[in-house]
Amino acid sequence: MELLNKIIMDLKNNPRDLKTQPLNREGIWFYAYVHSNNIYVDTARSNTPSSKMRKPQKLNLNEFEVIYPIYLRRISGEKVSCEALEATRNQVYWFSLFKNCLE
């Protein structure tokens, strides 16, 4: 939970556009922020190409404990895309938050 709190504090202090981190193509931008201690993602504010969302999406904070170990395996070179997709449909946003808020 300490790492999740670090992400929340980072985004509380600095809500911003972040880029997704696909391995084999250019990422797209999205806006990440915190409201009432929940993490939200929305269309990018200042960068293009932007993700396309009709409304902001709240990330399920319970997914953190499942998706973070998958992310660690991903950055060590394992192919984890199917497992990540099974864990959450928001894996692209989580992976970007890990890269930009924890590293």
N, C-alpha and C positions, 0 to 999 in steps of 0.2 A: 504493500500500500504506500510505502514511502516514495517509490518511483511514480506512482499514479498521482500522488499529492504534488510531486515536483512538476509534473506536466500541468496540473491544474493551476498551480501558483505561477508558472511561466506564462500561461495563457491569460491569467487574470491580469498580470502586470504588462503583458505585451500581446494583446490579441492581434492577429496578423494573417496575411496571405501566406500559405505554405504550398509547396509543390508535392504532388504524389511522387512515389519513388519506384516506378516500374523498372524491371531489369533490362528490358529489350526495346524500349521506345522512350520518347520524351514524355514527361509527366504533365499533368494539368494542375491548374491552381485552384485552391479553395481557401475560404476564410475560416479560421478556427478561433473560438472565443469561449469564455466561461460565463455562465449566468446561473446564479443560485447553486454554485458548486457542481454544475453539470457542464460537460464539454459539448459544444455545438459546432457543427460545420455548415457552411453556406457557400453560395457562389462567391468567387473571388471579388475583392473590392477594387484592386488596383492592377491586377495582372491578367494576361491572356496567354493561352486559351484557358477559360474558366470552366470548372465543373458546371453541370446543368442540374439545378435543383429548383423545384417549385417553391419550397419553403425550407428553412433551416432544419437540420436533422440533429437530434440529440443522440450522442453515442451512449451505449449501454456500458456503464462503468464496470459492471460485472464481467464484461468480456476481456478486460485488461489481463487478468490472471491466466486466461487461456491463450490469448493472442501474443502476449509478450514473449513467452518461451519459443513460440513459433517464429517470431521475428528474429530472435537470437540465432536460431538454426538457419534462417534465411540468410542472414548476413555472414554466416560462416560457410555458405556455399551450398547448403542443402536445397533441394527443390521441394517447396512446401506450399505451392499455390493451391492445390486441391484441399489440403488440410486447413489452410487459412480461410478459404471460402466456406468450408463447412463450419468453421468457428464463428464467423461473422461476415455479413455482406459488406461491412464497413472496413475491411482489412486494409484497404488502400489508405484510408485516413489514419488509422492507427499506426501503420508503418511510417507514415510521414511524421506523425507526432513523436514517435520514438526517435526517429532520426534527428528531428529539429529541436526537440525539447529535452532530450536526455543525453545526446552526444556532444 
